[in-house]
Amino acid sequence: MISLSLCMIVKNEEAVLERILKPVSQVMDAILIADTGSSDRTKEIAEQYTSQVFDFPWCDDFSAPRNFLLEKVRTDYWMWLDADDVLDEENLEKLKSLKETLDPGIDVVMMEYAAGFDQSGRTTFSYFRERIMKTSRNFRWNGAVHETVIPEGNIIYSDVVIRHRKCGKGDPDRNLRIYEKMLAGGETLEPRHQLYYGRELYYHQRYPETEAVLVEFLKNPSGWLENKIDACFVLGQCYRKMGEKKYALEAFLYSLTMDVPRAEICCEVGKIFLERELPRQAGYWYGQALTVPSDKKKCGFFMAECHGFVPYMQLCVCYDKMGCPEQAFFFHKKAKGLKPEDPGVLYDQKYFWEKYGLA
């Protein structure tokens, strides 16, 4: 069986730290934690699970403390988690099994990262991340913010799911502040960070700047395909916020010049046609969303509801607008089967009964 270390950076995480350390400590041979300046009980909690808690002064660079810990790893493999991640009982058992059976020829283990949830706790937004790395390959973190390890070699995809569950808002300006500090210092952002800089600008409602950054990113031939498609998605959203729906449609459709449609893109195109009171065209795109394979392993962002619930709900609207209540009711039932307590589903249920006597 392979040996495994947990590497984690923390700051003021007393509310959540034990939630992740308690289960994961059952699997790890070593736990290494870098504290970047906590003023609460974070270090005290961490020291209940490991003697390897290190102080690392915060320097506006997330990769620096992570790489500091990697220099101290002495096990066959290492795994990273954030303090506000969650490993439930089912996935803890899967992780134990993975550790017991992992082929030592594997270099990287990818795991699904669930980062968005509906009111019932179902995952709505997820993506695969490099999660366990072979120590002898000397992988290192890259990027001051939105840091990543570039996975290379023999890579496998695990069925373990890590859930990211924040408690509190944190510092919403931090990531943008780091990027602007880098730019002010004369640094040039590599393509991936151009995309994330554009995303941070979008989150801060700085839409003209978002447009400029993402358009420039899309001109760069070296950008990763999934990043380019995501840039089209964010750029389309940006144009919508600016009231430029024509350009929004062009941004979404531009993604089709690079690869087959993504369900998320199809839903956005359908939404524009529905807003134009063109239900037949909208229905076509929502229907296309249902045909897109649910391939999370492309490692792009995956919005689960765009592969089922959203198209069902919107096809219900489209067919009703086209005067086809039975087809509309069919898709209402499909949506209800996925989320029976959703307010929109309950509204439609009442609507179909009162208008058509359908229940």
RODO-2510 file (C-alpha; in nm, 4 decimals, decimal comma):
residues 359
     n   res          X          Y          Z
     1     m     0,0000     0,0000     0,0000
     2     i     0,1253     0,3471    -0,0839
     3     s     0,1982     0,6078     0,1834
     4     l     0,0176     0,9395     0,1636
     5     s     0,0556     1,2902     0,3105
     6     l    -0,2039     1,5641     0,3335
     7     c    -0,0775     1,9142     0,2472
     8     m    -0,3003     2,2037     0,3511
     9     i    -0,2644     2,5798     0,3874
    10     v    -0,4875     2,7566     0,6403
    11     k    -0,5743     3,0949     0,7864
    12     n    -0,8496     3,1587     1,0431
    13     e    -1,0291     2,8305     0,9731
    14     e    -1,1400     2,7364     1,3265
    15     a    -1,5051     2,7049     1,2147
    16     v    -1,4349     2,4298     0,9594
    17     l    -1,0888     2,2813     1,0082
    18     e    -1,1840     1,9891     1,2322
    19     r    -1,4679     1,9002     0,9938
    20     i    -1,2112     1,7938     0,7333
    21     l    -0,9169     1,6860     0,9521
    22     k    -1,1183     1,4407     1,1616
    23     p    -1,2179     1,2114     0,8722
    24     v    -0,9111     1,2553     0,6524
    25     s    -0,6730     1,1803     0,9424
    26     q    -0,7997     0,8216     0,9245
    27     v    -0,6301     0,7852     0,5848
    28     m    -0,3144     0,9907     0,6038
    29     d     0,0318     0,8759     0,7071
    30     a     0,1311     1,2392     0,7609
    31     i    -0,0446     1,5758     0,7755
    32     l     0,1473     1,8939     0,6899
    33     i    -0,0160     2,2312     0,7492
    34     a     0,1102     2,5800     0,6704
    35     d    -0,0613     2,8585     0,8634
    36     t    -0,0394     3,1936     0,6863
    37     g    -0,1314     3,4147     0,9811
    38     s    -0,4287     3,2881     1,1816
    39     s    -0,5559     3,4967     1,4728
    40     d    -0,8077     3,2384     1,5962
    41     r    -0,7812     2,8776     1,7206
    42     t    -0,6814     2,7330     1,3821
    43     k    -0,3297     2,6282     1,4839
    44     e    -0,4529     2,4822     1,8131
    45     i    -0,7052     2,2654     1,6260
    46     a    -0,4474     2,1602     1,3660
    47     e    -0,2010     2,0552     1,6368
    48     q    -0,4560     1,8052     1,7679
    49     y    -0,4048     1,6109     1,4419
    50     t    -0,0400     1,6701     1,3548
    51     s     0,2865     1,7993     1,4971
    52     q     0,3809     1,9353     1,1549
    53     v     0,2174     2,2772     1,1691
    54     f     0,4356     2,5506     1,0206
    55     d     0,4108     2,9286     1,0137
    56     f     0,4410     3,0785     0,6678
    57     p     0,4036     3,4589     0,6340
    58     w     0,1361     3,5488     0,3792
    59     c     0,2899     3,6976     0,0624
    60     d    -0,0050     3,7293    -0,1808
    61     d     0,0942     3,4005    -0,3440
    62     f    -0,1010     3,0808    -0,2788
    63     s     0,1569     2,8620    -0,4511
    64     a     0,4371     2,9685    -0,2165
    65     p     0,3077     2,8045     0,1058
    66     r     0,1837     2,5017    -0,0880
    67     n     0,5286     2,4477    -0,2426
    68     f     0,6895     2,5099     0,0982
    69     l     0,4986     2,2059     0,2287
    70     l     0,5951     1,9911    -0,0706
    71     e     0,9610     2,0257     0,0270
    72     k     0,8739     1,8472     0,3529
    73     v     0,6796     1,5526     0,2083
    74     r     0,8430     1,2158     0,2813
    75     t     0,5663     0,9792     0,1661
    76     d     0,5124     0,8145    -0,1722
    77     y     0,2266     1,0490    -0,2639
    78     w     0,0735     1,3741    -0,1399
    79     m    -0,2809     1,5066    -0,1516
    80     w    -0,4096     1,8615    -0,1137
    81     l    -0,7316     1,9804     0,0444
    82     d    -0,8636     2,3173     0,1574
    83     a    -0,9846     2,3680     0,5123
    84     d    -1,3410     2,4278     0,3967
    85     d    -1,3568     2,1060     0,1947
    86     v    -1,5790     1,8180     0,3058
    87     l    -1,5136     1,4443     0,2833
    88     d    -1,8314     1,2553     0,3744
    89     e    -1,8427     0,8956     0,4952
    90     e    -1,9057     0,7464     0,1507
    91     n    -1,6124     0,9268    -0,0067
    92     l    -1,3896     0,8633     0,2938
    93     e    -1,4377     0,4897     0,2387
    94     k    -1,3635     0,5346    -0,1330
    95     l    -1,0436     0,7227    -0,0466
    96     k    -0,9362     0,4452     0,1914
    97     s    -0,9929     0,1878    -0,0819
    98     l    -0,8050     0,4002    -0,3353
    99     k    -0,5041     0,4238    -0,1062
   100     e    -0,5045     0,0478    -0,0464
   101     t    -0,5225    -0,0410    -0,4152
   102     l    -0,3451     0,2434    -0,5996
   103     d    -0,0980     0,1162    -0,8568
   104     p     0,2414     0,2739    -0,7708
   105     g     0,2891     0,3394    -1,1408
   106     i     0,0224     0,6107    -1,1271
   107     d     0,1510     0,9696    -1,1228
   108     v    -0,1676     1,1720    -1,0739
   109     v    -0,5138     1,0945    -0,9383
   110     m    -0,7924     1,3283    -1,0528
   111     m    -1,1003     1,3748    -0,8341
   112     e    -1,4277     1,5550    -0,8864
   113     y    -1,4534     1,8854    -0,6990
   114     a    -1,8144     1,9780    -0,6206
   115     a    -1,8326     2,3540    -0,5658
   116     g    -2,1968     2,4539    -0,6205
   117     f    -2,5134     2,3134    -0,4633
   118     d    -2,8884     2,3640    -0,4710
   119     q    -3,1063     2,4084    -0,1636
   120     s    -3,1323     2,0313    -0,1219
   121     g    -2,7562     1,9851    -0,1274
   122     r    -2,7416     1,8359    -0,4776
   123     t    -2,4321     1,9273    -0,6765
   124     t    -2,4966     2,1863    -0,9468
   125     f    -2,1405     2,2882    -1,0340
   126     s    -1,8313     2,0689    -1,0388
   127     y    -1,5072     1,9969    -1,2192
   128     f    -1,2176     1,7526    -1,1962
   129     r    -0,8958     1,8605    -1,0248
   130     e    -0,5557     1,7045    -0,9813
   131     r    -0,5807     1,5801    -0,6216
   132     i    -0,3116     1,3179    -0,5425
   133     m     0,0371     1,3457    -0,6882
   134     k     0,3390     1,1149    -0,6849
   135     t     0,6154     1,2726    -0,4768
   136     s     0,9038     1,1471    -0,6906
   137     r     0,7653     1,3335    -0,9930
   138     n     0,8453     1,6639    -0,8188
   139     f     0,5213     1,8335    -0,9158
   140     r     0,4946     2,1966    -0,8044
   141     w     0,2172     2,4527    -0,7761
   142     n     0,1977     2,7377    -1,0265
   143     g     0,0161     3,0697    -1,0008
   144     a    -0,0121     3,3272    -0,7241
   145     v    -0,3914     3,2818    -0,7271
   146     h    -0,6155     3,0155    -0,8831
   147     e    -0,3059     2,8014    -0,8435
   148     t    -0,2759     2,4636    -1,0080
   149     v    -0,0465     2,1669    -1,0583
   150     i    -0,0113     2,0707    -1,4228
   151     p    -0,0949     1,6966    -1,4313
   152     e     0,1448     1,4882    -1,6392
   153     g     0,2385     1,1249    -1,6807
   154     n     0,0142     0,8319    -1,5921
   155     i    -0,3185     0,9887    -1,4891
   156     i    -0,6311     0,8175    -1,3567
   157     y    -0,9775     0,9459    -1,2649
   158     s    -1,1103     0,8418    -0,9261
   159     d    -1,4739     0,8212    -0,8133
   160     v    -1,3928     1,0117    -0,4915
   161     v    -1,5808     1,3427    -0,4708
   162     i    -1,4533     1,6319    -0,2595
   163     r    -1,7137     1,8946    -0,1680
   164     h    -1,6151     2,2578    -0,1231
   165     r    -1,8370     2,4051     0,1486
   166     k    -1,7466     2,7570     0,2533
   167     c    -1,8648     2,9046     0,5815
   168     g    -1,8707     3,2812     0,5348
   169     k    -1,7783     3,5083     0,2454
   170     g    -1,4058     3,5478     0,3086
   171     d    -1,2380     3,8347     0,1205
   172     p    -1,4199     3,8770    -0,2145
   173     d    -1,1606     4,1271    -0,3420
   174     r    -0,8512     3,9195    -0,2627
   175     n    -0,8044     3,7403    -0,5954
   176     l    -0,8605     4,0507    -0,8054
   177     r    -0,6283     4,2475    -0,5796
   178     i    -0,3512     3,9895    -0,6327
   179     y    -0,3925     3,9977    -1,0107
   180     e    -0,3864     4,3781    -1,0186
   181     k    -0,0759     4,3795    -0,7992
   182     m     0,0937     4,1409    -1,0425
   183     l     0,0011     4,3574    -1,3403
   184     a     0,1091     4,6748    -1,1644
   185     g     0,4445     4,5076    -1,1046
   186     g     0,4901     4,4535    -1,4767
   187     e     0,4023     4,0832    -1,4874
   188     t     0,2360     3,9365    -1,7940
   189     l    -0,0442     3,6927    -1,7210
   190     e    -0,0172     3,3553    -1,8894
   191     p    -0,3297     3,2492    -2,0836
   192     r    -0,5000     3,0558    -1,8019
   193     h    -0,4619     3,3496    -1,5661
   194     q    -0,5906     3,5891    -1,8304
   195     l    -0,9134     3,3897    -1,8198
   196     y    -0,9301     3,3947    -1,4407
   197     y    -0,8469     3,7647    -1,4312
   198     g    -1,1377     3,8193    -1,6700
   199     r    -1,3610     3,6114    -1,4418
   200     e    -1,2612     3,8163    -1,1374
   201     l    -1,3401     4,1376    -1,3253
   202     y    -1,6794     3,9927    -1,4189
   203     y    -1,7548     3,9019    -1,0559
   204     h    -1,6796     4,2661    -0,9670
   205     q    -1,9179     4,3919    -1,2373
   206     r    -1,6379     4,5617    -1,4308
   207     y    -1,7874     4,4527    -1,7598
   208     p    -1,5990     4,6630    -2,0186
   209     e    -1,2691     4,5463    -1,8671
   210     t    -1,3981     4,1879    -1,8628
   211     e    -1,4765     4,2136    -2,2334
   212     a    -1,1312     4,3492    -2,3194
   213     v    -0,9454     4,0814    -2,1215
   214     l    -1,1493     3,7866    -2,2502
   215     v    -1,1467     3,8997    -2,6129
   216     e    -0,7684     3,9262    -2,5905
   217     f    -0,7491     3,5817    -2,4283
   218     l    -0,9553     3,4263    -2,7089
   219     k    -0,7068     3,5588    -2,9639
   220     n    -0,4256     3,3639    -2,7993
   221     p    -0,3753     3,0319    -2,9835
   222     s    -0,2052     2,8690    -2,6839
   223     g    -0,5063     2,8756    -2,4504
   224     w    -0,6483     2,5406    -2,3338
   225     l    -0,9682     2,4386    -2,5159
   226     e    -1,1864     2,4141    -2,2059
   227     n    -1,0615     2,7539    -2,0899
   228     k    -1,1518     2,9041    -2,4271
   229     i    -1,5029     2,7624    -2,4123
   230     d    -1,5399     2,8941    -2,0582
   231     a    -1,4206     3,2352    -2,1811
   232     c    -1,6990     3,2331    -2,4425
   233     f    -1,9495     3,1483    -2,1689
   234     v    -1,8326     3,4285    -1,9367
   235     l    -1,8009     3,6770    -2,2243
   236     g    -2,1577     3,5995    -2,3315
   237     q    -2,2764     3,6567    -1,9753
   238     c    -2,0813     3,9821    -1,9683
   239     y    -2,2498     4,1083    -2,2856
   240     r    -2,5891     4,0180    -2,1385
   241     k    -2,5104     4,2331    -1,8340
   242     m    -2,4128     4,5149    -2,0692
   243     g    -2,7449     4,4823    -2,2555
   244     e    -2,5680     4,3612    -2,5714
   245     k    -2,7669     4,0456    -2,6410
   246     k    -2,6577     4,0311    -3,0060
   247     y    -2,2942     4,0130    -2,9004
   248     a    -2,3846     3,7699    -2,6232
   249     l    -2,5274     3,5301    -2,8801
   250     e    -2,2171     3,5690    -3,0964
   251     a    -1,9916     3,4925    -2,7977
   252     f    -2,1830     3,1759    -2,7095
   253     l    -2,1900     3,0579    -3,0712
   254     y    -1,8194     3,1311    -3,1174
   255     s    -1,7507     2,8378    -2,8834
   256     l    -1,8979     2,6094    -3,1520
   257     t    -1,6089     2,6957    -3,3841
   258     m    -1,3739     2,5242    -3,1374
   259     d    -1,5584     2,2081    -3,0386
   260     v    -1,8963     2,0358    -3,0214
   261     p    -2,1589     2,2256    -2,8166
   262     r    -2,1560     2,2185    -2,4389
   263     a    -2,4912     2,1850    -2,2631
   264     e    -2,4200     2,5039    -2,0692
   265     i    -2,3739     2,6972    -2,3942
   266     c    -2,6870     2,5434    -2,5489
   267     c    -2,8952     2,6596    -2,2521
   268     e    -2,7643     3,0150    -2,2833
   269     v    -2,8419     3,0248    -2,6557
   270     g    -3,1893     2,8853    -2,5858
   271     k    -3,2435     3,1542    -2,3227
   272     i    -3,1672     3,4315    -2,5721
   273     f    -3,4153     3,2934    -2,8271
   274     l    -3,6807     3,2529    -2,5579
   275     e    -3,6305     3,6155    -2,4560
   276     r    -3,6843     3,7069    -2,8223
   277     e    -4,0189     3,5231    -2,8100
   278     l    -3,8899     3,2580    -3,0500
   279     p    -3,9900     2,9387    -2,8659
   280     r    -3,9291     2,7027    -3,1595
   281     q    -3,5662     2,8119    -3,1955
   282     a    -3,5241     2,8150    -2,8178
   283     g    -3,6672     2,4646    -2,7946
   284     y    -3,4152     2,3422    -3,0490
   285     w    -3,1215     2,4570    -2,8359
   286     y    -3,2642     2,3281    -2,5098
   287     g    -3,3223     1,9973    -2,6858
   288     q    -2,9596     1,9964    -2,7968
   289     a    -2,8509     2,0436    -2,4362
   290     l    -3,0154     1,7112    -2,3525
   291     t    -2,8116     1,5302    -2,6182
   292     v    -2,4696     1,6455    -2,4938
   293     p    -2,2805     1,3641    -2,3177
   294     s    -2,2201     1,4290    -1,9480
   295     d    -1,8422     1,3977    -1,9790
   296     k    -1,7002     1,5558    -1,6642
   297     k    -1,3570     1,4160    -1,7400
   298     k    -1,2904     1,6847    -2,0004
   299     c    -1,2012     1,8787    -1,6839
   300     g    -1,4029     2,1841    -1,7824
   301     f    -1,6675     2,3346    -1,5563
   302     f    -1,9739     2,1080    -1,5397
   303     m    -2,3178     2,2483    -1,4556
   304     a    -2,5299     1,9430    -1,3855
   305     e    -2,8664     2,1176    -1,4182
   306     c    -2,7882     2,2179    -1,7786
   307     h    -2,7877     1,8465    -1,8659
   308     g    -3,1412     1,7843    -1,7400
   309     f    -3,3397     2,0095    -1,5112
   310     v    -3,2925     2,3437    -1,6905
   311     p    -3,3687     2,2091    -2,0413
   312     y    -3,6749     2,0231    -1,9092
   313     m    -3,8093     2,3350    -1,7410
   314     q    -3,7474     2,5539    -2,0424
   315     l    -3,8816     2,3027    -2,2972
   316     c    -4,1975     2,3038    -2,0888
   317     v    -4,2170     2,6814    -2,1417
   318     c    -4,1312     2,6564    -2,5118
   319     y    -4,3988     2,3998    -2,5938
   320     d    -4,6594     2,5858    -2,3924
   321     k    -4,5833     2,9031    -2,5865
   322     m    -4,6171     2,7041    -2,9107
   323     g    -4,9639     2,5881    -2,8050
   324     c    -4,8628     2,2283    -2,7338
   325     p    -4,9769     2,1702    -2,3730
   326     e    -4,9327     1,7917    -2,3754
   327     q    -4,5687     1,8160    -2,4842
   328     a    -4,5171     2,0966    -2,2325
   329     f    -4,6672     1,8803    -1,9566
   330     f    -4,4391     1,5920    -2,0584
   331     f    -4,1306     1,8060    -1,9902
   332     h    -4,2861     1,9410    -1,6704
   333     k    -4,3051     1,5833    -1,5439
   334     k    -3,9427     1,5255    -1,6448
   335     a    -3,8367     1,8296    -1,4406
   336     k    -4,0571     1,7248    -1,1501
   337     g    -3,8908     1,3845    -1,1463
   338     l    -3,5565     1,5539    -1,0796
   339     k    -3,6607     1,8274    -0,8346
   340     p    -4,0195     1,7768    -0,7140
   341     e    -3,9978     2,0511    -0,4489
   342     d    -3,8494     2,3196    -0,6741
   343     p    -4,0642     2,6389    -0,6615
   344     g    -4,0748     2,6577    -1,0423
   345     v    -4,1932     2,2974    -1,0645
   346     l    -4,4638     2,3607    -0,8049
   347     y    -4,5775     2,6710    -0,9944
   348     d    -4,5997     2,4758    -1,3209
   349     q    -4,7893     2,1957    -1,1485
   350     k    -5,0549     2,4424    -1,0315
   351     y    -5,0601     2,6089    -1,3761
   352     f    -5,1211     2,2856    -1,5682
   353     w    -5,3971     2,1788    -1,3320
   354     e    -5,5794     2,5110    -1,3367
   355     k    -5,5456     2,5774    -1,7110
   356     y    -5,5576     2,2294    -1,8648
   357     g    -5,6745     1,9941    -1,5894
   358     l    -5,3453     1,8050    -1,6135
   359     a    -5,2023     1,6536    -1,2955
***
